[in-house]
Amino acid sequence: MTSSSTAVAHASVDGPTGSAAEPARPHPAPASGPARFDWLWAAVLTFVVACIGGGAAQPWRDELASWNAAGRDTGDLVGMLGHVDAVSGAYYLLLHGWVSVFGDSPAMLRMPSALAMAGAAAFVLLTARTLFDRRTAVFAGLLFALVPAVSKYGQEARSYAFVVLAVAAATWLLLRALERPTVARWLPYSVAVATAGLFHVVSLLVLLPHALIVLWRWWDARAGRLLVGYAAAVVVGLLPVIPLVLLGQRQVSRQISWLKAPHLRDLAGLWSNLTASPLVSFVLLAAALLPLAWSRGRRPAAELALVAALPIAVAWVISHGSTSYFLDRYLLFTLPAWVLLAAAGLGALRPRLLGVAGLVVLVALGVTDQRHLRTKYAKDGTDGKRVADVIAKDYKPGDGFAPVRGADRVFMIDFTVDYYLPGNVKLKDVFAERSALAADDLFPVECEQTVQCLKDLNGTQRVWVVTWSGTSNPYHKLPEGQEKALKDHYKVVKSTKVRNLQVTLVERDR
């Protein structure tokens, strides 16, 4: 045998001891002995890997939005969700409780996501054990823990890891309910569906492949209660999500209007981003296709292929409508199914060392990406900490703050600086007519006219201006009214370039 494709090609004729692939067992025996706790080591391994270097990278703007929202009082947070970011509300509320206990350092902000990925790993392994065998389950647990994307989003203070957890749980709970379709088994599935929808509405696309799996099982058994049970479970799961969908539709222009209709080439881009490693992505895809070549293992592989591929295809199609949802992190919830398929392919190769070698290669290909994820500027080239250090060094009580916002407010430079400023540095946001809290928004309401901006300065003697670097203009990209108010009444004391930002201290003319 010279290749894995040769090994799989003989799967239907060689027995378990042949030099080929061993078909997956459609009905594996229940786990016993140490195998019952495989899910635990998979969860622990994933958590440990996700936590290694978890605080190394500086938070990027989406994480800073999470930090800003989670740091508000519950009432203020709920008020904000009525105007913006309602679709992230469940995650913000969870993070709000977490940081109130554990603090808001980068590592602590991200640890809930690491825990969520650990939970997802447990369900990935359980699903592999349900559909295939223990060898495949072990491969799935190892592979999931070591795919770079699991570390990337396990080290990100956003909701995506929780979506992966909810969908992985829903898939395993569906399989359990199909084995014994009782209320006691359908109800946990409903909870998982609701959780997935509350943490990210796009994840509800998984209901389409789940429905096809149910129809397929119904066609085999012709048991009407499968269809009734599934339909009822979905309705129950969607009930708490409906208000969120309605509210989210009113906010969609602010949330994802920047996403454009995808092209066919975007499918390739999404695939390499889905694993956070171009090299890993294509080898993983090759391994994921192997089970479809089995004569007896094709059925569970086909079911998983629906969960893995159908949401991506449907998202691509519907994104040509009025709103695009086609973004790799929105579809991250398909990653567990891809990992399961790849693990099934590698776990069935013969000789057994061939599968182990394939797993080692997949992990090794991701090492460079894993290291990069744990570097200071992995998420964003902006260095908010150094900017904050420059300000703190020469800070005087009463100093003002004028970060670039306006059309560039989405880059959240103000949050970037605020996050790292020491507690004793209290800057006045001089151009904020209404604070973000007062406006029930993520951003403050700023002055637009020069006269009003000058009034907002209110005699502030010194102002720290933070704008983009790369120009000699210290007020680059500030709204016109703000720039004129500063130019006409302040003089530059000093200016410091910090990577892609420029920190300028201006002082009022006497």
PAFIBA-274476 format. One record per residue (C-alpha): residue number from 1; x, y, z. Coordinates in nm, 3 decimals. Layout:
N
REC   k       x       y       z
REC NUM       X       Y       Z
...
REM end
This chain:
510
REC   k       x       y       z
REC   1   0.000   0.000   0.000
REC   2   0.141   0.336  -0.101
REC   3  -0.133   0.583  -0.011
REC   4  -0.437   0.632   0.206
REC   5  -0.659   0.630  -0.100
REC   6  -0.537   0.280  -0.179
REC   7  -0.617   0.177   0.175
REC   8  -0.971   0.301   0.152
REC   9  -1.032   0.161  -0.194
REC  10  -1.005  -0.195  -0.058
REC  11  -1.231  -0.135   0.239
REC  12  -1.514  -0.345   0.103
REC  13  -1.306  -0.654   0.030
REC  14  -1.047  -0.672   0.306
REC  15  -1.141  -0.786   0.652
REC  16  -1.042  -0.624   0.978
REC  17  -0.697  -0.773   0.956
REC  18  -0.641  -0.672   0.594
REC  19  -0.413  -0.392   0.485
REC  20  -0.696  -0.154   0.424
REC  21  -0.970   0.037   0.599
REC  22  -1.199  -0.118   0.856
REC  23  -1.564  -0.019   0.805
REC  24  -1.722   0.167   1.094
REC  25  -1.958  -0.030   1.311
REC  26  -2.307   0.111   1.275
REC  27  -2.411   0.004   1.627
REC  28  -2.107   0.002   1.858
REC  29  -2.133  -0.161   2.196
REC  30  -2.189   0.072   2.492
REC  31  -1.869   0.208   2.638
REC  32  -1.743   0.030   2.945
REC  33  -1.447   0.057   3.178
REC  34  -1.205   0.344   3.110
REC  35  -1.376   0.416   2.776
REC  36  -1.671   0.563   2.966
REC  37  -1.451   0.854   3.069
REC  38  -1.290   0.928   2.732
REC  39  -1.506   1.240   2.705
REC  40  -1.342   1.373   3.022
REC  41  -0.983   1.357   2.900
REC  42  -1.090   1.510   2.569
REC  43  -1.250   1.801   2.754
REC  44  -0.950   1.850   2.983
REC  45  -0.702   1.833   2.695
REC  46  -0.898   2.087   2.492
REC  47  -0.928   2.322   2.790
REC  48  -0.556   2.301   2.868
REC  49  -0.452   2.361   2.506
REC  50  -0.695   2.653   2.473
REC  51  -0.566   2.811   2.795
REC  52  -0.197   2.791   2.702
REC  53  -0.100   3.144   2.605
REC  54  -0.461   3.252   2.635
REC  55  -0.369   3.598   2.756
REC  56  -0.078   3.662   2.520
REC  57  -0.260   3.830   2.231
REC  58  -0.398   4.178   2.288
REC  59  -0.780   4.187   2.258
REC  60  -0.913   4.295   1.922
REC  61  -1.213   4.521   1.870
REC  62  -1.487   4.258   1.892
REC  63  -1.344   4.131   2.219
REC  64  -1.325   4.488   2.347
REC  65  -1.693   4.529   2.261
REC  66  -1.760   4.221   2.476
REC  67  -1.551   4.371   2.759
REC  68  -1.729   4.705   2.738
REC  69  -2.074   4.547   2.739
REC  70  -1.995   4.298   3.015
REC  71  -1.858   4.573   3.238
REC  72  -2.191   4.758   3.251
REC  73  -2.454   4.720   3.518
REC  74  -2.719   4.466   3.424
REC  75  -2.981   4.736   3.367
REC  76  -2.748   4.939   3.145
REC  77  -2.654   4.627   2.951
REC  78  -3.016   4.532   2.888
REC  79  -3.088   4.890   2.781
REC  80  -2.803   4.874   2.529
REC  81  -2.925   4.543   2.386
REC  82  -3.252   4.709   2.294
REC  83  -3.060   4.927   2.048
REC  84  -2.759   4.726   1.938
REC  85  -2.598   4.382   1.965
REC  86  -2.912   4.201   2.084
REC  87  -2.788   3.887   1.907
REC  88  -2.490   3.885   2.143
REC  89  -2.702   3.951   2.450
REC  90  -2.691   3.599   2.596
REC  91  -2.314   3.595   2.575
REC  92  -2.277   3.946   2.718
REC  93  -2.494   3.856   3.016
REC  94  -2.293   3.540   3.078
REC  95  -1.964   3.731   3.051
REC  96  -2.102   4.004   3.279
REC  97  -2.148   3.748   3.555
REC  98  -1.810   3.591   3.488
REC  99  -1.600   3.910   3.502
REC 100  -1.779   4.026   3.816
REC 101  -1.626   3.723   3.987
REC 102  -1.300   3.654   3.801
REC 103  -1.198   3.992   3.664
REC 104  -1.137   4.115   3.310
REC 105  -0.775   4.035   3.230
REC 106  -0.731   3.897   2.875
REC 107  -0.691   3.541   3.008
REC 108  -1.000   3.566   3.227
REC 109  -1.211   3.731   2.956
REC 110  -1.135   3.438   2.729
REC 111  -1.155   3.151   2.976
REC 112  -1.534   3.098   2.937
REC 113  -1.470   3.030   2.569
REC 114  -1.201   2.777   2.660
REC 115  -1.451   2.605   2.890
REC 116  -1.710   2.602   2.612
REC 117  -1.464   2.442   2.370
REC 118  -1.383   2.183   2.635
REC 119  -1.752   2.099   2.659
REC 120  -1.774   2.076   2.280
REC 121  -1.482   1.832   2.280
REC 122  -1.674   1.602   2.513
REC 123  -1.973   1.594   2.278
REC 124  -1.750   1.543   1.974
REC 125  -1.601   1.236   2.134
REC 126  -1.942   1.104   2.244
REC 127  -2.078   1.148   1.892
REC 128  -1.781   0.962   1.745
REC 129  -1.836   0.679   1.993
REC 130  -2.207   0.667   1.908
REC 131  -2.161   0.655   1.530
REC 132  -1.830   0.470   1.499
REC 133  -1.600   0.308   1.756
REC 134  -1.361   0.394   2.036
REC 135  -1.061   0.431   1.806
REC 136  -1.245   0.693   1.604
REC 137  -1.357   0.861   1.926
REC 138  -0.999   0.886   2.052
REC 139  -0.885   1.028   1.718
REC 140  -1.174   1.278   1.726
REC 141  -1.091   1.391   2.080
REC 142  -0.725   1.445   1.996
REC 143  -0.788   1.612   1.663
REC 144  -1.053   1.850   1.793
REC 145  -0.830   1.964   2.080
REC 146  -0.539   2.036   1.847
REC 147  -0.707   2.199   1.545
REC 148  -0.584   2.563   1.550
REC 149  -0.937   2.707   1.521
REC 150  -1.036   2.548   1.851
REC 151  -0.753   2.736   2.022
REC 152  -0.828   3.054   1.827
REC 153  -1.191   3.073   1.935
REC 154  -1.122   2.914   2.270
REC 155  -0.903   3.221   2.324
REC 156  -1.158   3.475   2.206
REC 157  -1.402   3.669   2.421
REC 158  -1.693   3.619   2.183
REC 159  -1.984   3.377   2.163
REC 160  -1.856   3.143   1.891
REC 161  -1.715   2.875   2.122
REC 162  -2.053   2.853   2.295
REC 163  -2.224   2.807   1.959
REC 164  -1.985   2.521   1.880
REC 165  -2.069   2.368   2.217
REC 166  -2.445   2.402   2.168
REC 167  -2.443   2.254   1.816
REC 168  -2.210   1.968   1.911
REC 169  -2.439   1.891   2.203
REC 170  -2.750   1.914   1.984
REC 171  -2.607   1.669   1.732
REC 172  -2.525   1.408   1.996
REC 173  -2.858   1.461   2.173
REC 174  -3.038   1.415   1.842
REC 175  -2.867   1.079   1.792
REC 176  -2.971   0.973   2.142
REC 177  -3.330   1.081   2.081
REC 178  -3.341   0.887   1.756
REC 179  -3.229   0.574   1.940
REC 180  -3.509   0.614   2.193
REC 181  -3.753   0.893   2.095
REC 182  -3.896   0.984   2.435
REC 183  -3.980   1.322   2.585
REC 184  -3.691   1.281   2.828
REC 185  -3.452   1.264   2.532
REC 186  -3.615   1.523   2.307
REC 187  -3.625   1.790   2.576
REC 188  -3.244   1.821   2.614
REC 189  -3.225   1.852   2.237
REC 190  -3.470   2.144   2.253
REC 191  -3.253   2.311   2.517
REC 192  -2.944   2.271   2.298
REC 193  -3.126   2.417   1.996
REC 194  -3.245   2.714   2.200
REC 195  -2.895   2.770   2.336
REC 196  -2.743   2.762   1.989
REC 197  -2.997   3.014   1.860
REC 198  -2.959   3.247   2.157
REC 199  -2.582   3.257   2.119
REC 200  -2.589   3.297   1.739
REC 201  -2.897   3.283   1.520
REC 202  -2.707   3.163   1.212
REC 203  -2.630   2.837   1.394
REC 204  -2.997   2.739   1.353
REC 205  -2.904   2.636   0.999
REC 206  -2.798   2.309   1.160
REC 207  -3.168   2.225   1.190
REC 208  -3.175   2.154   0.815
REC 209  -2.927   1.864   0.819
REC 210  -3.075   1.745   1.147
REC 211  -3.418   1.731   0.979
REC 212  -3.276   1.532   0.687
REC 213  -3.116   1.284   0.927
REC 214  -3.452   1.240   1.100
REC 215  -3.628   1.187   0.766
REC 216  -3.365   0.933   0.667
REC 217  -3.408   0.741   0.991
REC 218  -3.786   0.764   0.958
REC 219  -3.768   0.623   0.605
REC 220  -3.580   0.322   0.741
REC 221  -3.807   0.261   1.039
REC 222  -4.133   0.422   0.922
REC 223  -4.189   0.526   1.283
REC 224  -4.415   0.830   1.282
REC 225  -4.317   0.931   1.633
REC 226  -3.970   1.024   1.506
REC 227  -4.116   1.300   1.289
REC 228  -4.361   1.416   1.554
REC 229  -4.099   1.414   1.829
REC 230  -3.847   1.604   1.621
REC 231  -4.098   1.866   1.506
REC 232  -4.218   1.924   1.861
REC 233  -3.862   1.946   1.994
REC 234  -3.769   2.204   1.730
REC 235  -4.076   2.416   1.804
REC 236  -3.999   2.414   2.176
REC 237  -3.635   2.501   2.106
REC 238  -3.724   2.790   1.877
REC 239  -3.979   2.956   2.106
REC 240  -3.723   3.148   2.318
REC 241  -3.527   3.245   2.005
REC 242  -3.814   3.408   1.814
REC 243  -3.807   3.739   2.011
REC 244  -3.432   3.761   1.954
REC 245  -3.474   3.707   1.580
REC 246  -3.737   3.981   1.559
REC 247  -3.522   4.226   1.756
REC 248  -3.211   4.131   1.563
REC 249  -3.382   4.203   1.232
REC 250  -3.433   4.563   1.343
REC 251  -3.063   4.595   1.423
REC 252  -2.920   4.408   1.125
REC 253  -2.821   4.723   0.935
REC 254  -2.583   4.814   1.217
REC 255  -2.457   4.463   1.281
REC 256  -2.360   4.299   0.953
REC 257  -2.439   4.543   0.672
REC 258  -2.067   4.539   0.589
REC 259  -2.089   4.176   0.473
REC 260  -2.127   4.141   0.096
REC 261  -2.279   3.863  -0.113
REC 262  -2.019   3.586  -0.144
REC 263  -1.859   3.457  -0.464
REC 264  -1.766   3.097  -0.536
REC 265  -1.403   3.176  -0.452
REC 266  -1.518   3.273  -0.102
REC 267  -1.596   2.907  -0.034
REC 268  -1.224   2.829  -0.054
REC 269  -1.141   3.126   0.167
REC 270  -1.397   3.021   0.424
REC 271  -1.265   2.667   0.431
REC 272  -0.906   2.769   0.509
REC 273  -1.029   3.012   0.778
REC 274  -1.260   2.754   0.933
REC 275  -0.964   2.564   1.076
REC 276  -0.747   2.879   1.123
REC 277  -0.477   2.703   0.920
REC 278  -0.469   2.673   0.537
REC 279  -0.244   2.365   0.552
REC 280  -0.457   2.187   0.810
REC 281  -0.780   2.271   0.628
REC 282  -0.702   2.086   0.307
REC 283  -0.551   1.779   0.473
REC 284  -0.852   1.770   0.706
REC 285  -1.084   1.782   0.405
REC 286  -0.898   1.495   0.240
REC 287  -0.928   1.286   0.556
REC 288  -1.296   1.381   0.593
REC 289  -1.374   1.242   0.249
REC 290  -1.228   0.899   0.326
REC 291  -1.529   0.753   0.513
REC 292  -1.755   0.816   0.214
REC 293  -1.556   0.549   0.028
REC 294  -1.654   0.276   0.273
REC 295  -1.915   0.027   0.165
REC 296  -2.050  -0.029   0.519
REC 297  -1.945   0.293   0.692
REC 298  -2.095   0.531   0.442
REC 299  -2.423   0.589   0.625
REC 300  -2.294   0.759   0.944
REC 301  -2.038   0.946   0.733
REC 302  -2.313   1.075   0.504
REC 303  -2.516   1.196   0.803
REC 304  -2.216   1.383   0.941
REC 305  -2.141   1.522   0.595
REC 306  -2.487   1.679   0.596
REC 307  -2.417   1.849   0.930
REC 308  -2.075   1.964   0.808
REC 309  -2.150   2.088   0.457
REC 310  -2.520   2.175   0.426
REC 311  -2.518   2.482   0.656
REC 312  -2.227   2.626   0.459
REC 313  -2.403   2.572   0.128
REC 314  -2.731   2.717   0.252
REC 315  -2.557   3.018   0.409
REC 316  -2.385   3.084   0.076
REC 317  -2.717   3.075  -0.111
REC 318  -2.923   3.290   0.128
REC 319  -2.639   3.542   0.152
REC 320  -2.726   3.651  -0.200
REC 321  -3.048   3.799  -0.062
REC 322  -3.084   4.128   0.121
REC 323  -2.844   4.029   0.401
REC 324  -2.523   3.826   0.390
REC 325  -2.441   3.582   0.669
REC 326  -2.144   3.418   0.498
REC 327  -1.852   3.452   0.737
REC 328  -1.618   3.181   0.862
REC 329  -1.676   3.245   1.233
REC 330  -2.053   3.242   1.183
REC 331  -2.018   2.889   1.044
REC 332  -1.762   2.765   1.294
REC 333  -2.030   2.538   1.440
REC 334  -1.975   2.300   1.145
REC 335  -1.615   2.230   1.254
REC 336  -1.699   1.942   1.495
REC 337  -1.867   1.749   1.212
REC 338  -1.566   1.798   0.986
REC 339  -1.335   1.680   1.264
REC 340  -1.554   1.374   1.322
REC 341  -1.540   1.282   0.954
REC 342  -1.163   1.324   0.943
REC 343  -1.122   1.119   1.260
REC 344  -1.338   0.842   1.115
REC 345  -1.126   0.838   0.801
REC 346  -0.795   0.830   0.985
REC 347  -0.915   0.587   1.251
REC 348  -1.016   0.327   0.996
REC 349  -0.697   0.321   0.791
REC 350  -0.491   0.004   0.796
REC 351  -0.228  -0.065   0.903
REC 352  -0.318   0.123   1.220
REC 353   0.007   0.318   1.217
REC 354  -0.108   0.482   0.894
REC 355  -0.397   0.645   1.077
REC 356  -0.170   0.751   1.362
REC 357   0.074   0.899   1.111
REC 358  -0.207   1.091   0.946
REC 359  -0.314   1.233   1.281
REC 360   0.043   1.336   1.362
REC 361   0.077   1.508   1.024
REC 362  -0.247   1.700   1.075
REC 363  -0.139   1.819   1.417
REC 364   0.214   1.904   1.300
REC 365   0.085   2.113   1.010
REC 366  -0.096   2.335   1.258
REC 367   0.199   2.399   1.492
REC 368   0.308   2.722   1.320
REC 369  -0.046   2.858   1.330
REC 370  -0.084   2.754   1.693
REC 371   0.227   2.950   1.783
REC 372   0.111   3.256   1.590
REC 373  -0.223   3.257   1.771
REC 374  -0.035   3.310   2.096
REC 375   0.166   3.615   1.988
REC 376   0.099   3.971   2.101
REC 377  -0.040   4.101   1.773
REC 378  -0.212   3.783   1.652
REC 379  -0.558   3.940   1.666
REC 380  -0.484   4.306   1.594
REC 381  -0.182   4.515   1.496
REC 382  -0.291   4.796   1.728
REC 383  -0.096   4.821   2.053
REC 384  -0.343   4.964   2.301
REC 385  -0.119   4.886   2.597
REC 386   0.168   5.099   2.471
REC 387  -0.071   5.384   2.387
REC 388  -0.210   5.367   2.740
REC 389   0.145   5.364   2.880
REC 390   0.233   5.681   2.685
REC 391  -0.072   5.859   2.823
REC 392  -0.029   5.733   3.180
REC 393   0.334   5.842   3.193
REC 394   0.253   6.215   3.145
REC 395  -0.106   6.219   3.267
REC 396  -0.237   6.506   3.477
REC 397  -0.577   6.510   3.651
REC 398  -0.832   6.685   3.432
REC 399  -0.678   6.574   3.103
REC 400  -0.916   6.517   2.813
REC 401  -0.936   6.234   2.561
REC 402  -1.018   6.261   2.190
REC 403  -0.993   5.922   2.017
REC 404  -1.063   5.883   1.648
REC 405  -1.425   5.776   1.609
REC 406  -1.671   5.919   1.359
REC 407  -1.675   5.690   1.056
REC 408  -1.394   5.487   1.217
REC 409  -1.569   5.421   1.546
REC 410  -1.609   5.053   1.453
REC 411  -1.235   5.011   1.515
REC 412  -1.302   5.099   1.881
REC 413  -0.978   5.286   1.943
REC 414  -1.137   5.438   2.252
REC 415  -1.203   5.091   2.394
REC 416  -0.849   4.983   2.303
REC 417  -0.701   5.262   2.515
REC 418  -0.959   5.248   2.796
REC 419  -0.895   4.877   2.850
REC 420  -0.530   4.931   2.938
REC 421  -0.542   5.264   3.122
REC 422  -0.456   5.232   3.494
REC 423  -0.740   5.290   3.737
REC 424  -0.595   5.620   3.856
REC 425  -0.598   5.768   3.503
REC 426  -0.938   5.928   3.449
REC 427  -0.963   6.095   3.109
REC 428  -1.259   6.313   3.013
REC 429  -1.411   6.211   2.679
REC 430  -1.424   6.570   2.557
REC 431  -1.630   6.529   2.240
REC 432  -1.894   6.295   2.381
REC 433  -2.217   6.495   2.411
REC 434  -2.390   6.189   2.556
REC 435  -2.205   5.894   2.700
REC 436  -2.262   5.545   2.564
REC 437  -2.443   5.457   2.887
REC 438  -2.675   5.756   2.861
REC 439  -2.744   5.677   2.496
REC 440  -2.809   5.306   2.565
REC 441  -2.557   5.230   2.294
REC 442  -2.215   5.080   2.245
REC 443  -2.081   5.421   2.138
REC 444  -2.127   5.775   2.272
REC 445  -2.306   6.050   2.078
REC 446  -2.039   6.290   1.952
REC 447  -2.049   6.658   1.862
REC 448  -2.050   6.741   1.491
REC 449  -2.032   7.122   1.463
REC 450  -1.722   7.320   1.558
REC 451  -1.911   7.550   1.793
REC 452  -2.059   7.259   1.983
REC 453  -1.727   7.075   1.992
REC 454  -1.558   7.383   2.134
REC 455  -1.830   7.406   2.396
REC 456  -1.777   7.039   2.484
REC 457  -1.407   7.106   2.544
REC 458  -1.526   7.339   2.822
REC 459  -1.185   7.489   2.885
REC 460  -1.005   7.155   2.919
REC 461  -0.637   7.251   2.935
REC 462  -0.481   6.935   2.789
REC 463  -0.621   6.676   2.554
REC 464  -0.476   6.341   2.448
REC 465  -0.561   6.286   2.081
REC 466  -0.534   5.929   1.949
REC 467  -0.561   5.888   1.573
REC 468  -0.414   5.678   1.294
REC 469  -0.044   5.716   1.223
REC 470   0.116   5.748   0.879
REC 471   0.050   6.120   0.839
REC 472   0.189   6.445   0.977
REC 473  -0.164   6.558   1.070
REC 474  -0.216   6.483   1.441
REC 475  -0.593   6.508   1.389
REC 476  -0.607   6.266   1.097
REC 477  -0.956   6.115   1.050
REC 478  -1.116   6.313   1.333
REC 479  -1.455   6.456   1.230
REC 480  -1.420   6.804   1.078
REC 481  -1.581   6.987   1.369
REC 482  -1.356   6.822   1.624
REC 483  -1.042   6.882   1.419
REC 484  -1.117   7.253   1.374
REC 485  -1.195   7.306   1.744
REC 486  -0.859   7.157   1.840
REC 487  -0.658   7.326   1.565
REC 488  -0.792   7.671   1.642
REC 489  -0.753   7.664   2.018
REC 490  -0.479   7.410   2.102
REC 491  -0.113   7.363   2.021
REC 492   0.075   7.037   1.986
REC 493   0.303   6.960   2.279
REC 494   0.433   6.625   2.163
REC 495   0.337   6.339   1.935
REC 496   0.431   5.972   1.964
REC 497   0.384   5.700   1.704
REC 498   0.279   5.361   1.843
REC 499   0.259   5.115   1.554
REC 500  -0.050   5.214   1.353
REC 501  -0.164   5.479   1.601
REC 502  -0.045   5.829   1.682
REC 503  -0.073   5.970   2.035
REC 504  -0.065   6.349   2.048
REC 505  -0.079   6.568   2.356
REC 506  -0.224   6.915   2.280
REC 507  -0.248   7.205   2.520
REC 508  -0.486   7.500   2.515
REC 509  -0.336   7.829   2.393
REC 510  -0.304   8.082   2.671
REM end
